[in-house]
Amino acid sequence: MKTYTIITGASKGIGKAFAFECAAKKMNLILVARSAELLNKLADELTATGVEVKTIAIDLLEAKAADKIFDRIKSEQWNVNMLINNAGIGDHGAFAKQSLQHQLNTMQLNMNVMVEMAYLFLHNSDKTQKRYILNTASTGAFQPVPNFSIYTATKAFILSFTESLHFEMKQQLVHVTALCPGGTETEFFSGSENMQKVVKKNQAYMMPAKDVALQGLEGLLKNKTIIIPGLVNKVGAVAAQLMPRKMVVSTAAKFFDIKE
Ligand SMILES: NC(=O)c1ccc[n+]([C@@H]2O[C@H](COP(=O)([O-])OP(=O)(O)OC[C@H]3O[C@@H](n4cnc5c(N)ncnc54)[C@H](OP(=O)(O)O)[C@@H]3O)[C@@H](O)[C@H]2O)c1
């Protein structure tokens, strides 16, 4: 029976790179994001490589978005065996100066929607086959970062959730992996002026989305718990585990030029 991989946040950046890496492995795809036009263009390109591609254009912040996606999957009888839970947003700026609604939306998309997608996937996929869940976290999951407070907290949540789920699913033919990229060349930083400043500061460490997605996909297939692409990012994540907590926060603040 034909199987499909669901990719959220597939229209751009890391999600789009995942779509190409999956297609290169002859995996059929269900691409999810808001931009129907970008999804359709991408679907045409990928279909030409010989895989089957479906698109679901939906705002994941709308009520019951995850339910709507799985209702469609059930009604079309698409057999899903992999979920790449990748859609996420974030912004840079002091907590008290940012819009509260935007920060609540960041929490909703990065945590609640990701959890709903994982839960519905586990309950709406064939348990007798090997199944796969990749959750995109961030190196921000390893340390609190002032002026990225909500974003890094959501990523710490994803990392913790994914590590537990990996353990719970060990005996059940379900691979579960957290992908923790550092700075990656995507449109993620294009939104606000603050974000563009962050990218300028990190230019030397930015990785291509293709490398990040490939390492994520290969780690998922091998059932690695955590994948941190890039040596600098790996060293940073380990250092954050070893340093005293207070020093971790002040070092992160210094890195982003944030004064106490
Ligand atoms: N870039 C980095 O440096 C970096 C580092 C660490 C972790 N990450 C994580 O990697 C993941 C992908 O980010 P990226 O860098 O590829 O960012 P991106 O280029 O901005 O892409 C984000 C994707 O998410 C989709 N999306 C955003 N809001 C959505 C919504 N409300 N409903 C449905 N889809 C939505 C976007 O599609 P539409 O706009 O078409 O909806 C797009 O496909 C995120 O979880 C991010 O936190 C990124």
The ligand as an ORCA input file, in Angstrom:
! r2SCAN-3c Opt
* xyz 0 1
  N      15.839     29.196     10.347
  C      16.454     28.973     11.503
  O      17.524     29.541     11.795
  C      15.874     27.970     12.480
  C      16.683     27.560     13.552
  C      16.182     26.651     14.470
  C      14.912     26.155     14.318
  N      14.136     26.566     13.279
  C      12.773     25.999     13.181
  O      12.607     25.399     11.921
  C      11.213     25.382     11.581
  C      11.061     25.894     10.161
  O      11.511     27.247     10.131
  P      12.185     27.895      8.833
  O      13.489     28.432      9.247
  O      12.081     26.975      7.689
  O      11.204     29.150      8.682
  P      10.418     29.745      7.408
  O      11.293     29.789      6.225
  O       9.821     31.008      7.934
  O       9.269     28.669      7.154
  C       8.224     28.482      8.089
  C       7.194     27.542      7.503
  O       6.105     27.437      8.434
  C       4.884     27.767      7.773
  N       3.966     28.422      8.700
  C       4.225     29.506      9.493
  N       3.112     29.852     10.146
  C       2.144     28.977      9.777
  C       0.771     28.828     10.100
  N       0.152     29.654     10.935
  N       0.068     27.835      9.516
  C       0.669     26.995      8.642
  N       1.961     27.076      8.296
  C       2.678     28.068      8.854
  C       5.318     28.698      6.640
  O       4.412     28.613      5.544
  P       3.315     29.721      5.138
  O       3.916     31.062      5.397
  O       3.069     29.399      3.709
  O       2.168     29.374      6.007
  C       6.631     28.059      6.214
  O       6.393     26.987      5.327
  C      10.519     26.223     12.645
  O       9.932     25.362     13.602
  C      11.662     27.015     13.279
  O      11.398     27.373     14.608
  C      14.588     27.465     12.358
*
